[in-house]
Amino acid sequence: MPLHRIWYSPGAFSEQDKAALAENITKLYTSFGLPAFYVVVLYLPVEEKNYFVGGKKESKFVRISVQHIARHFPSNKTADRFLDKYENVLAPFIKERGLDWEVSVEQIDRNLWRENGLEPPLPGTIAEKEWVRLDKAVPYDEKDNVIG
């Protein structure tokens, strides 16, 4: 599951912006074969009086922290390619509006993750493809937890 936490000053994003950015982030992940329901985007507004960067109040800075659990990058090159694609998704909402931003990605141990109490199927398996098709976590037979 990729969890995206986006901290921003109120007014940086409209409701339409938030919906469109969340949709575009989700499309990025589904293009890699992940179920859409894995993608969670949280918008966390921070009042300007509580937002400091470099010890100074800031109103034009967006901080994005992403947790990856479902997939990990096998190499730095793969991570760089992903971040380039991710930055392209962000650009119309952040860069092109003159905001400053920072993005970090954490890779979390997949063994410590459950969806509705279920161990998520392995990447590319028959069971995961069923989760993609249904767009929800459903019980599966372990025989379907194989590449198919």
Salt bridges, closest charged atoms under 4 A:
GLU15 OE2 - LYS18 NZ 2.99
ASP17 OD2 - ARG97 NH1 2.69
GLU23 OE2 - LYS27 NZ 3.14
GLU47 OE1 - LYS49 NZ 3.56
GLU102 OE1 - ARG63 NE 3.00
GLU106 OE2 - ARG5 NH2 3.69
GLU128 OE1 - ARG71 NH2 2.88
GLU130 OE2 - ARG133 NH2 2.70
ASP144 OD1 - LYS143 NZ 3.41
